[in-house]
Amino acid sequence: MINGKEFGPLHSTSQRANALVPVLRALSAGHSADVWLAESVAAVVLPPKRDERRNAEWDWRLRLFQDIPPLICNQSKAILHHWARCLYQSADRIVQPVLTFDQRTHRIEQAIARLRAATNLPRRPGRDEHPSHLYNTLGTAYTRLANLLTEREERDAASAVWKAACDAFERSISSSPGLNVEALLAFAMRLLEHAGQPSESTGTETQGKTSEIAHALSLLDEAEEVLRDSASSTPEWEEQVASYKTRALAWLSAGATINYIRELQSQQDPELGFYCEARLVLWNNGGVDNVDGALEVLDRMESAGIRLRSRSMALRLMLLRIHPTKCFDFAAQKQLYDQLEAQPGYTFRPIDRFRHAVLCYQLDAYQLGAEKFRKLREEVRRAEGVPPRMRDIWRALDQPNLPRKTK
């Protein structure tokens, strides 16, 4: 019995959930226990499991979200987040019963509105939804809307929504900073999918797709480094990184694309062309020579007077770190970090700041290194979530393969 009303046997999930309606409607925003209950229902009861989404009876799930008092719902990032996910998942093409195009569009637009509202809410004391996860979900919602508009061949509208999706993913990554592997993988996957969509074979379209593939590879490098430094790596994520990289490099290695990369190097976007060539050399040759070959491509780019962008600097840094001998070229690595730090729009991750500080110590620039470590500690204290595992060896200058002896 609930509020004087008797219920018979509750066999189905929908019957059990509907029995909560009087309870949900009676919740008060002024009681923390009531808020906790509402958020628990939104997070645990209402979203279906992945394998249940096709026939999840979405109507009663979405209706119960509306039974949560607005004063609780509109001030809870968690509820808005789960409500938005349910809205856009219920608009999938495979969901039964099938929705019309307008119904699918409306639900995804509602999801976007709730996620935007959640990102504008102030941080609550204690645990709260991390902005990185909210923006990652917002990027996913925008991507779904862009795909839906593309189905209807509303290309201008789809292009504008896709740009909004990219902005949301970028904000997700920058607010982690660079530690949310899910956001890195999600954006990389969306870039690969977008580049693979059929479109007009114009030079501008091909250049845009090539740039998206290059961006995806940079994101996958970041994800790979985070996983390598993580104390609790996830095999599923490691498999996704390998799978996405193979897919991206296979796209670049296609015959028509190889010819286009040559055109980029000579005319339209030389830096992008050389970056893609370096990625292919790194992938195709195997062994130590692939690192040397990729570095040689980047050397040719600089010799031609082409300025490296942040993606090419980050690639060169990665190559130097994994090279068996050039990993001890501390001066070259520090110079690249100095240049990256000055690059507008590049997100300097905690691991970047740590390595930059260590390089200062390797080169006996102790005061500068100490200042960079101080800034790193402040950034880690301000950051939400678990900081990455960071460690290195202070190496001897004459024998860098050995640790330096200290007095």
C-alpha contacts under 8 A as a table, 3 or more apart, distances in Angstrom:
res1	aa1	res2	aa2	distance
1	M	4	G	5.85
1	M	5	K	5.24
1	M	6	E	4.37
1	M	7	F	6.13
2	I	5	K	5.22
2	I	6	E	6.62
2	I	7	F	7.94
2	I	19	A	7.84
2	I	22	P	7.31
2	I	23	V	7.78
3	N	22	P	7.20
7	F	10	L	7.56
7	F	19	A	7.68
10	L	13	T	7.90
10	L	15	Q	5.51
10	L	16	R	5.46
11	H	15	Q	6.66
11	H	16	R	7.21
12	S	15	Q	5.23
12	S	16	R	6.38
13	T	16	R	5.18
13	T	17	A	6.07
14	S	17	A	5.03
14	S	18	N	5.94
14	S	60	W	6.79
14	S	61	R	7.88
15	Q	18	N	5.14
15	Q	19	A	6.30
16	R	19	A	5.26
16	R	20	L	7.12
17	A	20	L	5.38
17	A	21	V	7.36
17	A	45	V	7.48
17	A	64	L	7.97
18	N	21	V	5.37
18	N	60	W	7.87
18	N	64	L	7.52
19	A	22	P	7.16
20	L	23	V	5.16
20	L	24	L	6.07
21	V	24	L	5.15
21	V	25	R	6.15
21	V	64	L	7.02
21	V	67	D	6.53
22	P	25	R	5.23
22	P	26	A	6.22
23	V	26	A	5.26
23	V	27	L	6.55
24	L	27	L	5.42
24	L	38	A	6.92
24	L	67	D	6.23
24	L	68	I	5.39
24	L	69	P	7.31
25	R	67	D	5.73
25	R	68	I	5.84
25	R	69	P	6.01
26	A	69	P	7.94
27	L	34	D	5.44
27	L	35	V	7.54
27	L	38	A	7.75
27	L	68	I	7.61
27	L	69	P	6.91
28	S	31	H	5.78
28	S	34	D	5.97
28	S	35	V	7.34
28	S	69	P	7.58
28	S	72	I	7.32
29	A	32	S	7.25
29	A	34	D	6.83
29	A	35	V	6.16
29	A	69	P	7.91
29	A	71	L	5.96
29	A	72	I	5.06
30	G	34	D	7.96
31	H	34	D	5.32
31	H	35	V	6.52
32	S	35	V	5.06
32	S	36	W	6.14
33	A	36	W	5.00
33	A	37	L	6.20
34	D	37	L	5.09
34	D	38	A	6.24
35	V	38	A	5.15
35	V	39	E	6.19
35	V	72	I	6.45
36	W	39	E	5.20
36	W	40	S	6.06
37	L	40	S	5.05
37	L	41	V	6.21
38	A	41	V	5.24
38	A	42	A	6.23
38	A	68	I	6.87
38	A	72	I	7.81
38	A	79	I	7.74
39	E	42	A	5.00
39	E	43	A	6.05
39	E	76	S	7.76
39	E	78	A	6.38
39	E	79	I	5.63
40	S	43	A	5.11
40	S	44	V	5.73
40	S	45	V	7.40
41	V	44	V	5.39
41	V	45	V	4.87
41	V	46	L	6.33
42	A	45	V	6.15
42	A	46	L	5.47
42	A	47	P	7.15
42	A	65	F	7.13
42	A	78	A	7.81
42	A	79	I	5.66
42	A	82	H	6.30
42	A	83	W	7.21
43	A	46	L	6.65
43	A	47	P	6.61
43	A	78	A	7.51
43	A	79	I	7.20
43	A	82	H	6.18
44	V	47	P	6.49
45	V	48	P	7.70
46	L	61	R	5.41
46	L	62	L	7.91
46	L	64	L	7.78
46	L	65	F	7.96
47	P	61	R	7.37
47	P	82	H	7.24
47	P	86	C	6.24
48	P	52	E	5.85
48	P	53	R	6.01
48	P	56	A	6.39
49	K	52	E	5.22
49	K	53	R	6.55
50	R	53	R	5.64
51	D	54	R	7.32
52	E	55	N	5.94
52	E	56	A	5.45
53	R	56	A	4.87
53	R	89	Q	7.48
53	R	90	S	7.48
53	R	95	V	6.96
54	R	94	I	6.07
54	R	95	V	4.43
54	R	96	Q	5.93
55	N	58	W	7.89
55	N	95	V	6.32
55	N	96	Q	5.51
55	N	97	P	7.81
57	E	60	W	6.50
57	E	61	R	7.15
58	W	61	R	5.15
58	W	62	L	6.11
58	W	90	S	6.24
59	D	62	L	5.35
59	D	63	R	6.06
60	W	63	R	4.91
60	W	64	L	6.11
61	R	64	L	5.36
61	R	65	F	6.75
62	L	65	F	5.29
62	L	66	Q	6.88
62	L	83	W	7.43
62	L	86	C	7.29
62	L	87	L	7.28
63	R	66	Q	5.22
63	R	67	D	6.70
64	L	67	D	4.92
64	L	68	I	6.90
65	F	68	I	5.60
65	F	83	W	6.75
66	Q	69	P	7.49
66	Q	70	P	7.95
68	I	72	I	7.04
68	I	73	C	6.28
69	P	72	I	5.53
69	P	73	C	6.15
70	P	73	C	4.82
70	P	74	N	5.52
71	L	74	N	5.78
71	L	75	Q	6.48
72	I	75	Q	5.53
72	I	76	S	6.28
73	C	76	S	5.35
73	C	79	I	6.00
73	C	80	L	6.69
74	N	77	K	7.85
74	N	80	L	7.09
74	N	117	A	7.90
75	Q	118	A	7.92
75	Q	121	L	7.02
76	S	79	I	5.44
76	S	80	L	6.31
76	S	118	A	7.32
77	K	80	L	5.20
77	K	81	H	5.84
77	K	118	A	4.89
77	K	119	T	7.60
77	K	121	L	7.19
77	K	128	D	7.40
77	K	129	E	6.09
78	A	81	H	5.06
78	A	82	H	6.26
78	A	128	D	7.47
78	A	129	E	6.05
79	I	82	H	5.32
79	I	83	W	5.93
80	L	83	W	5.06
80	L	84	A	6.01
80	L	114	R	5.59
80	L	115	L	6.41
80	L	117	A	7.87
80	L	118	A	6.18
81	H	84	A	5.28
81	H	85	R	6.36
81	H	114	R	7.24
81	H	115	L	6.09
81	H	118	A	7.03
81	H	134	L	6.82
81	H	137	T	7.92
82	H	85	R	5.08
82	H	86	C	6.21
83	W	86	C	5.18
83	W	87	L	6.19
83	W	111	A	7.25
83	W	114	R	7.72
84	A	87	L	5.00
84	A	88	Y	6.39
84	A	108	I	7.96
84	A	110	Q	7.22
84	A	111	A	4.02
84	A	112	I	6.94
84	A	114	R	6.04
84	A	115	L	6.40
85	R	88	Y	5.51
85	R	89	Q	5.99
85	R	111	A	6.84
85	R	137	T	7.47
86	C	89	Q	5.15
86	C	90	S	5.92
87	L	90	S	5.30
87	L	91	A	6.66
87	L	107	R	5.45
87	L	108	I	6.27
87	L	110	Q	7.19
87	L	111	A	5.61
88	Y	91	A	5.09
88	Y	92	D	7.01
88	Y	104	R	7.87
88	Y	107	R	6.04
88	Y	108	I	4.80
88	Y	111	A	6.09
88	Y	141	A	6.55
88	Y	144	R	7.76
89	Q	92	D	5.56
90	S	95	V	6.48
90	S	104	R	8.00
90	S	107	R	7.80
91	A	95	V	6.96
91	A	99	L	7.10
91	A	103	Q	7.65
91	A	104	R	4.68
91	A	105	T	7.65
91	A	107	R	6.43
91	A	108	I	6.91
92	D	95	V	5.53
92	D	104	R	7.47
93	R	98	V	6.98
93	R	99	L	7.71
94	I	98	V	7.27
95	V	98	V	5.88
95	V	99	L	7.82
96	Q	99	L	7.86
99	L	103	Q	5.85
99	L	104	R	6.14
100	T	103	Q	5.15
100	T	104	R	6.25
101	F	104	R	5.18
101	F	105	T	6.10
102	D	105	T	5.04
102	D	106	H	6.04
103	Q	106	H	5.13
103	Q	107	R	6.28
104	R	107	R	5.33
104	R	108	I	6.37
105	T	108	I	5.31
105	T	109	E	6.14
105	T	145	L	6.79
105	T	148	L	7.36
106	H	109	E	5.11
106	H	110	Q	6.14
107	R	110	Q	5.01
107	R	111	A	6.23
108	I	111	A	4.93
108	I	112	I	6.27
108	I	141	A	6.49
108	I	142	Y	7.98
108	I	144	R	7.53
108	I	145	L	6.37
109	E	112	I	5.07
109	E	113	A	6.25
109	E	145	L	7.60
110	Q	113	A	5.08
110	Q	114	R	6.33
111	A	114	R	5.26
111	A	115	L	6.23
111	A	141	A	6.96
112	I	115	L	5.13
112	I	116	R	6.08
112	I	138	L	6.30
112	I	141	A	6.23
112	I	142	Y	7.04
113	A	116	R	5.22
113	A	117	A	6.23
114	R	117	A	5.03
114	R	118	A	6.19
115	L	118	A	4.93
115	L	119	T	6.27
115	L	134	L	6.76
115	L	135	Y	7.86
115	L	137	T	7.74
115	L	138	L	6.00
116	R	119	T	5.21
116	R	120	N	6.50
116	R	138	L	7.48
117	A	120	N	5.27
117	A	121	L	6.65
118	A	121	L	5.36
118	A	134	L	7.47
119	T	131	P	6.59
119	T	134	L	6.63
119	T	135	Y	7.42
123	R	128	D	6.96
124	R	127	R	7.32
124	R	128	D	6.24
125	P	128	D	7.62
129	E	133	H	7.15
129	E	134	L	7.16
130	H	133	H	5.54
130	H	134	L	6.61
130	H	384	E	7.43
131	P	134	L	5.03
131	P	135	Y	6.12
131	P	172	S	6.84
131	P	175	S	6.71
131	P	176	S	7.99
132	S	135	Y	5.35
132	S	136	N	6.12
132	S	171	R	7.13
132	S	172	S	4.06
132	S	173	I	6.46
132	S	174	S	7.81
132	S	175	S	5.44
132	S	176	S	5.61
132	S	180	N	7.24
132	S	183	A	7.66
133	H	136	N	5.00
133	H	137	T	6.27
133	H	172	S	6.59
133	H	183	A	7.49
134	L	137	T	5.27
134	L	138	L	6.16
134	L	172	S	7.41
135	Y	138	L	4.78
135	Y	139	G	6.05
135	Y	168	A	5.27
135	Y	169	F	6.21
135	Y	171	R	6.43
135	Y	172	S	4.82
136	N	139	G	5.13
136	N	140	T	6.38
136	N	168	A	6.60
136	N	169	F	5.44
136	N	172	S	5.34
136	N	183	A	5.62
136	N	186	A	7.68
137	T	140	T	4.98
137	T	141	A	6.24
138	L	141	A	5.07
138	L	142	Y	6.22
138	L	165	A	7.22
138	L	168	A	6.24
138	L	169	F	7.79
139	G	142	Y	5.18
139	G	143	T	6.12
139	G	164	A	7.45
139	G	165	A	4.31
139	G	166	C	6.62
139	G	167	D	7.61
139	G	168	A	4.86
139	G	169	F	5.23
140	T	143	T	5.05
140	T	144	R	6.29
140	T	165	A	6.95
140	T	186	A	7.88
141	A	144	R	5.18
141	A	145	L	6.36
141	A	165	A	7.70
142	Y	145	L	5.09
142	Y	146	A	6.13
142	Y	161	V	6.04
142	Y	162	W	6.61
142	Y	164	A	6.71
142	Y	165	A	4.92
143	T	146	A	5.00
143	T	147	N	6.18
143	T	161	V	7.27
143	T	162	W	5.99
143	T	165	A	5.66
143	T	190	R	7.50
144	R	147	N	5.14
144	R	148	L	6.20
145	L	148	L	5.00
145	L	149	L	6.23
145	L	158	A	7.58
145	L	161	V	7.12
146	A	149	L	5.15
146	A	150	T	6.15
146	A	157	A	7.66
146	A	158	A	4.50
146	A	159	S	7.09
146	A	161	V	5.43
146	A	162	W	5.58
147	N	150	T	4.96
147	N	151	E	6.30
147	N	158	A	7.06
148	L	151	E	5.16
148	L	152	R	6.79
148	L	158	A	7.99
149	L	152	R	5.17
149	L	153	E	6.30
149	L	154	E	5.31
149	L	155	R	6.98
149	L	157	A	6.92
149	L	158	A	5.26
150	T	153	E	4.70
150	T	154	E	5.65
150	T	155	R	5.79
150	T	158	A	5.78
151	E	154	E	7.64
154	E	157	A	5.67
154	E	158	A	6.08
155	R	158	A	4.90
155	R	159	S	5.95
156	D	159	S	5.14
156	D	160	A	6.44
157	A	160	A	5.24
157	A	161	V	6.32
158	A	161	V	5.16
158	A	162	W	6.02
159	S	162	W	5.05
159	S	163	K	6.29
160	A	163	K	5.20
160	A	164	A	6.50
161	V	164	A	4.99
161	V	165	A	6.27
162	W	165	A	4.91
162	W	166	C	6.32
163	K	166	C	5.12
163	K	167	D	6.29
164	A	167	D	5.07
164	A	168	A	6.23
165	A	168	A	5.13
165	A	169	F	6.26
166	C	169	F	5.14
166	C	170	E	6.11
166	C	187	F	7.65
167	D	170	E	5.10
167	D	171	R	6.21
168	A	171	R	5.12
168	A	172	S	6.18
169	F	172	S	4.94
169	F	173	I	6.31
169	F	183	A	6.83
169	F	187	F	6.10
170	E	173	I	5.19
170	E	174	S	6.11
171	R	174	S	5.09
171	R	175	S	5.96
172	S	175	S	5.41
172	S	176	S	6.60
172	S	180	N	7.96
172	S	183	A	6.54
173	I	176	S	5.49
173	I	177	P	5.80
173	I	178	G	5.20
173	I	179	L	7.40
173	I	180	N	6.53
173	I	183	A	6.23
173	I	184	L	6.71
174	S	177	P	4.65
174	S	178	G	6.06
174	S	347	T	6.09
175	S	178	G	7.58
176	S	179	L	5.38
176	S	180	N	5.78
176	S	383	A	7.60
176	S	384	E	7.76
177	P	180	N	7.40
177	P	347	T	7.24
177	P	348	F	7.83
177	P	349	R	5.69
177	P	350	P	7.44
178	G	181	V	7.70
178	G	184	L	7.72
178	G	222	E	7.28
178	G	347	T	7.52
178	G	349	R	5.69
179	L	223	A	7.85
179	L	226	V	6.46
179	L	349	R	7.87
179	L	388	P	7.52
180	N	183	A	5.39
180	N	184	L	6.46
181	V	184	L	5.01
181	V	185	L	6.07
181	V	223	A	5.51
181	V	226	V	7.24
181	V	227	L	7.79
181	V	237	W	7.91
182	E	185	L	5.23
182	E	186	A	5.86
183	A	186	A	4.99
183	A	187	F	6.03
184	L	187	F	5.45
184	L	188	A	6.14
184	L	219	L	5.67
184	L	220	L	6.84
184	L	222	E	7.54
184	L	223	A	6.11
185	L	188	A	5.05
185	L	189	M	6.03
185	L	219	L	7.33
185	L	220	L	6.76
185	L	223	A	7.06
185	L	240	Q	7.58
185	L	241	V	7.24
186	A	189	M	5.20
186	A	190	R	6.22
187	F	190	R	5.08
187	F	191	L	6.11
187	F	216	A	7.38
187	F	219	L	7.85
188	A	191	L	5.14
188	A	192	L	6.26
188	A	215	H	7.58
188	A	216	A	4.41
188	A	217	L	7.37
188	A	219	L	6.19
188	A	220	L	6.77
188	A	244	Y	7.64
189	M	192	L	5.13
189	M	193	E	6.17
189	M	216	A	7.45
189	M	244	Y	6.94
190	R	193	E	5.02
190	R	194	H	6.00
191	L	194	H	5.09
191	L	195	A	6.05
191	L	212	E	5.67
191	L	213	I	6.70
191	L	215	H	7.81
191	L	216	A	6.12
192	L	195	A	5.17
192	L	196	G	6.18
192	L	212	E	7.15
192	L	213	I	6.19
192	L	216	A	6.86
192	L	244	Y	7.91
192	L	247	R	7.92
192	L	248	A	6.77
193	E	196	G	5.07
193	E	197	Q	6.49
194	H	197	Q	5.35
194	H	209	K	7.80
195	A	209	K	4.75
195	A	210	T	7.56
195	A	212	E	6.46
195	A	213	I	6.93
196	G	209	K	7.91
199	S	205	E	7.39
200	E	205	E	6.76
201	S	205	E	6.39
201	S	206	T	6.58
202	T	205	E	5.21
202	T	206	T	6.22
203	G	206	T	5.18
203	G	207	Q	6.04
204	T	207	Q	5.15
204	T	208	G	6.12
205	E	208	G	5.11
205	E	209	K	6.26
206	T	209	K	5.13
206	T	210	T	6.13
207	Q	210	T	5.08
207	Q	211	S	6.10
208	G	211	S	5.11
208	G	212	E	6.25
209	K	212	E	5.03
209	K	213	I	6.30
210	T	213	I	5.13
210	T	214	A	6.25
210	T	252	L	7.63
211	S	214	A	5.05
211	S	215	H	6.15
211	S	272	L	6.95
212	E	215	H	5.02
212	E	216	A	6.13
213	I	216	A	5.04
213	I	217	L	6.32
213	I	248	A	5.96
213	I	252	L	7.86
214	A	217	L	5.17
214	A	218	S	6.40
214	A	272	L	7.71
214	A	275	Y	7.68
214	A	276	C	6.67
215	H	218	S	5.11
215	H	219	L	6.32
215	H	311	R	7.78
216	A	219	L	5.11
216	A	220	L	6.19
216	A	248	A	7.58
217	L	220	L	5.01
217	L	221	D	6.21
217	L	245	K	6.46
217	L	248	A	7.05
218	S	221	D	5.11
218	S	222	E	6.47
218	S	311	R	6.49
218	S	315	L	7.73
219	L	222	E	5.10
219	L	223	A	6.27
220	L	223	A	4.94
220	L	224	E	6.02
220	L	241	V	6.02
220	L	244	Y	7.77
220	L	245	K	7.01
221	D	224	E	5.08
221	D	225	E	6.26
222	E	225	E	5.19
222	E	226	V	6.24
223	A	226	V	5.13
223	A	227	L	6.15
223	A	241	V	7.35
224	E	227	L	5.17
224	E	228	R	6.07
224	E	238	E	7.32
224	E	241	V	6.81
225	E	228	R	4.98
225	E	229	D	6.20
226	V	229	D	5.24
226	V	230	S	5.93
226	V	388	P	7.41
227	L	230	S	4.98
227	L	233	S	5.43
227	L	234	T	7.64
227	L	238	E	7.41
228	R	233	S	7.31
229	D	388	P	6.67
229	D	389	R	5.69
229	D	390	M	6.99
230	S	233	S	5.63
230	S	388	P	6.12
230	S	389	R	5.93
231	A	389	R	6.68
233	S	237	W	7.89
233	S	238	E	7.88
234	T	237	W	5.41
234	T	238	E	6.50
235	P	238	E	5.03
235	P	239	E	6.19
236	E	239	E	5.15
236	E	240	Q	6.27
237	W	240	Q	4.97
237	W	241	V	6.22
238	E	241	V	5.17
238	E	242	A	6.39
239	E	242	A	5.22
239	E	243	S	6.06
240	Q	243	S	4.99
240	Q	244	Y	5.92
241	V	244	Y	5.32
241	V	245	K	6.06
242	A	245	K	5.24
242	A	246	T	6.19
243	S	246	T	5.25
243	S	247	R	6.27
244	Y	247	R	5.01
244	Y	248	A	6.12
245	K	248	A	5.11
245	K	249	L	6.07
246	T	249	L	5.28
246	T	250	A	5.93
247	R	250	A	5.17
247	R	251	W	6.33
248	A	251	W	5.17
248	A	252	L	6.48
249	L	252	L	4.95
249	L	253	S	6.05
249	L	279	R	7.56
249	L	280	L	6.60
249	L	283	W	7.54
250	A	253	S	5.07
250	A	254	A	6.51
251	W	254	A	5.68
251	W	257	T	7.53
252	L	257	T	5.75
252	L	258	I	6.73
252	L	276	C	7.27
252	L	280	L	7.35
253	S	257	T	6.52
253	S	258	I	6.05
253	S	280	L	6.92
254	A	257	T	5.29
254	A	258	I	6.25
255	G	258	I	5.20
255	G	259	N	6.61
256	A	259	N	5.34
256	A	260	Y	6.34
257	T	260	Y	4.85
257	T	261	I	6.08
258	I	261	I	5.10
258	I	262	R	6.58
259	N	262	R	5.22
259	N	263	E	6.53
260	Y	263	E	4.91
260	Y	264	L	6.21
261	I	264	L	4.98
261	I	265	Q	6.32
261	I	273	G	4.86
261	I	274	F	7.66
261	I	276	C	7.16
261	I	277	E	7.25
262	R	265	Q	5.17
262	R	266	S	6.45
262	R	273	G	6.64
263	E	266	S	5.27
263	E	267	Q	5.91
263	E	268	Q	7.02
263	E	273	G	7.77
264	L	267	Q	5.35
264	L	268	Q	4.86
264	L	269	D	4.89
264	L	270	P	5.21
264	L	272	L	7.02
264	L	273	G	4.97
265	Q	268	Q	7.04
265	Q	269	D	6.17
265	Q	270	P	3.77
265	Q	271	E	6.90
265	Q	272	L	7.44
265	Q	273	G	4.78
265	Q	274	F	6.21
266	S	269	D	7.80
266	S	270	P	6.16
267	Q	270	P	6.56
269	D	272	L	5.56
269	D	273	G	6.37
270	P	273	G	5.05
270	P	274	F	6.21
270	P	301	M	7.99
270	P	306	I	7.12
271	E	274	F	5.33
271	E	275	Y	6.07
271	E	301	M	7.22
271	E	306	I	6.54
271	E	307	R	7.19
271	E	308	L	6.56
271	E	309	R	7.34
271	E	312	S	7.87
272	L	275	Y	5.06
272	L	276	C	6.20
273	G	276	C	5.30
273	G	277	E	6.28
274	F	277	E	4.99
274	F	278	A	6.12
274	F	297	V	6.62
274	F	298	L	6.76
274	F	301	M	6.40
275	Y	278	A	5.17
275	Y	279	R	6.35
275	Y	298	L	7.26
275	Y	312	S	6.10
276	C	279	R	5.09
276	C	280	L	6.30
277	E	280	L	5.10
277	E	281	V	6.18
277	E	294	A	7.82
277	E	297	V	7.15
278	A	281	V	5.12
278	A	282	L	6.11
278	A	293	G	7.51
278	A	294	A	4.47
278	A	295	L	7.27
278	A	297	V	5.58
278	A	298	L	6.77
279	R	282	L	5.13
279	R	283	W	6.23
279	R	294	A	6.85
280	L	283	W	5.03
280	L	284	N	5.92
281	V	284	N	5.31
281	V	285	N	6.06
281	V	290	N	6.02
281	V	293	G	6.21
281	V	294	A	5.53
282	L	285	N	6.36
282	L	286	G	7.07
282	L	290	N	4.58
282	L	291	V	5.82
282	L	293	G	6.90
282	L	294	A	5.40
283	W	286	G	6.59
283	W	290	N	7.07
284	N	290	N	7.35
285	N	289	D	6.90
285	N	290	N	5.08
286	G	289	D	6.75
286	G	290	N	5.31
287	G	290	N	5.93
287	G	291	V	7.83
288	V	291	V	5.65
288	V	292	D	6.79
288	V	323	H	7.43
289	D	292	D	4.97
289	D	293	G	5.85
290	N	293	G	4.97
290	N	294	A	6.07
291	V	294	A	5.21
291	V	295	L	6.19
291	V	319	L	6.06
291	V	322	I	7.94
291	V	323	H	6.60
292	D	295	L	5.12
292	D	296	E	6.09
292	D	323	H	7.85
293	G	296	E	4.99
293	G	297	V	6.42
294	A	297	V	5.16
294	A	298	L	6.55
294	A	319	L	7.85
295	L	298	L	5.13
295	L	299	D	6.13
295	L	316	R	6.72
295	L	319	L	7.03
296	E	299	D	4.90
296	E	300	R	6.20
297	V	300	R	5.12
297	V	301	M	6.39
298	L	301	M	5.00
298	L	302	E	6.44
298	L	312	S	7.70
298	L	316	R	7.43
299	D	302	E	5.21
299	D	303	S	6.08
300	R	303	S	4.98
300	R	304	A	6.17
301	M	304	A	5.22
301	M	305	G	6.80
301	M	306	I	5.63
301	M	307	R	7.87
302	E	305	G	5.13
302	E	306	I	5.27
302	E	307	R	6.51
302	E	308	L	7.28
303	S	306	I	7.38
308	L	311	R	7.84
308	L	312	S	5.63
308	L	313	M	6.21
309	R	312	S	5.48
309	R	313	M	6.29
310	S	313	M	5.01
310	S	314	A	6.02
310	S	340	L	6.14
310	S	343	Q	6.71
310	S	346	Y	6.81
311	R	314	A	5.14
311	R	315	L	6.14
312	S	315	L	4.97
312	S	316	R	6.13
313	M	316	R	5.13
313	M	317	L	6.19
313	M	336	L	6.40
313	M	340	L	6.95
314	A	317	L	5.07
314	A	318	M	6.23
314	A	340	L	7.80
315	L	318	M	5.11
315	L	319	L	6.22
316	R	319	L	5.04
316	R	320	L	6.13
317	L	320	L	5.13
317	L	321	R	6.19
317	L	333	Q	6.29
317	L	336	L	7.00
318	M	321	R	5.17
318	M	322	I	6.43
319	L	322	I	5.38
319	L	323	H	6.06
320	L	323	H	5.20
320	L	326	K	5.51
320	L	327	C	5.05
320	L	329	D	7.80
320	L	333	Q	7.38
321	R	326	K	7.26
321	R	327	C	4.58
322	I	327	C	6.31
323	H	326	K	5.38
323	H	327	C	5.40
324	P	327	C	6.18
325	T	328	F	6.02
325	T	329	D	7.79
326	K	329	D	5.13
327	C	330	F	7.32
328	F	400	P	6.40
329	D	332	A	5.64
329	D	333	Q	6.55
330	F	333	Q	5.15
330	F	334	K	6.05
330	F	359	L	6.03
330	F	362	Q	6.97
330	F	363	L	7.11
331	A	334	K	5.17
331	A	335	Q	6.13
331	A	359	L	7.74
331	A	363	L	7.23
332	A	335	Q	5.17
332	A	336	L	6.36
333	Q	336	L	5.14
333	Q	337	Y	6.31
333	Q	359	L	7.61
334	K	337	Y	5.04
334	K	338	D	6.11
334	K	356	H	6.30
334	K	359	L	5.98
334	K	360	C	7.27
335	Q	338	D	5.03
335	Q	339	Q	6.30
336	L	339	Q	5.06
336	L	340	L	6.07
337	Y	340	L	4.91
337	Y	341	E	5.98
337	Y	352	D	7.78
337	Y	356	H	6.30
338	D	341	E	5.26
338	D	342	A	6.56
339	Q	342	A	5.26
339	Q	343	Q	6.42
340	L	343	Q	5.05
340	L	346	Y	7.09
340	L	348	F	7.93
341	E	346	Y	7.41
341	E	348	F	6.67
343	Q	346	Y	5.80
348	F	352	D	5.97
348	F	353	R	6.81
349	R	352	D	5.11
349	R	353	R	6.44
350	P	353	R	5.07
350	P	354	F	6.14
350	P	376	L	6.53
350	P	379	E	7.58
350	P	380	V	7.32
350	P	388	P	7.73
351	I	354	F	5.01
351	I	355	R	6.20
351	I	388	P	7.31
351	I	390	M	6.76
352	D	355	R	5.26
352	D	356	H	6.02
353	R	356	H	5.02
353	R	357	A	6.11
353	R	372	K	6.88
353	R	373	F	7.61
353	R	376	L	6.29
354	F	357	A	5.20
354	F	358	V	6.22
354	F	372	K	7.76
354	F	373	F	6.84
354	F	376	L	6.91
354	F	390	M	7.20
355	R	358	V	5.02
355	R	359	L	6.12
356	H	359	L	5.21
356	H	360	C	6.50
356	H	369	G	7.74
356	H	372	K	7.63
357	A	360	C	5.16
357	A	361	Y	6.65
357	A	368	L	7.56
357	A	369	G	4.50
357	A	370	A	7.17
357	A	372	K	5.38
357	A	373	F	6.00
358	V	361	Y	5.12
358	V	362	Q	6.21
358	V	369	G	6.65
358	V	392	D	7.57
358	V	394	W	7.44
359	L	362	Q	4.85
359	L	363	L	6.26
359	L	369	G	7.68
360	C	363	L	5.22
360	C	364	D	6.25
360	C	365	A	4.88
360	C	366	Y	6.39
360	C	368	L	6.55
360	C	369	G	4.88
361	Y	364	D	4.85
361	Y	365	A	5.45
361	Y	366	Y	5.26
361	Y	369	G	5.74
361	Y	394	W	7.30
362	Q	365	A	7.56
362	Q	394	W	6.22
362	Q	395	R	6.48
362	Q	396	A	7.96
362	Q	397	L	7.48
365	A	368	L	5.65
365	A	369	G	6.16
366	Y	369	G	4.99
366	Y	370	A	5.98
367	Q	370	A	5.14
367	Q	371	E	6.30
368	L	371	E	5.18
368	L	372	K	6.33
369	G	372	K	5.11
369	G	373	F	6.21
370	A	373	F	5.08
370	A	374	R	6.20
371	E	374	R	5.03
371	E	375	K	6.36
372	K	375	K	5.13
372	K	376	L	6.14
373	F	376	L	4.92
373	F	377	R	6.21
374	R	377	R	5.22
374	R	378	E	6.41
375	K	378	E	5.11
375	K	379	E	6.19
376	L	379	E	5.07
376	L	380	V	6.15
377	R	380	V	5.17
377	R	381	R	6.16
378	E	381	R	5.15
378	E	382	R	6.30
379	E	382	R	5.16
379	E	383	A	6.07
380	V	383	A	5.06
380	V	387	P	6.47
381	R	384	E	7.91
383	A	387	P	7.87
393	I	403	P	6.18
394	W	403	P	5.73
394	W	404	R	5.72
395	R	399	Q	7.52
395	R	400	P	5.02
395	R	401	N	6.86
395	R	402	L	5.82
395	R	403	P	4.29
395	R	404	R	4.59
396	A	399	Q	5.23
396	A	400	P	4.81
396	A	401	N	7.46
396	A	402	L	5.95
396	A	403	P	5.56
396	A	404	R	4.12
396	A	405	K	7.31
397	L	400	P	5.46
397	L	404	R	7.66
399	Q	402	L	5.75
400	P	403	P	7.06
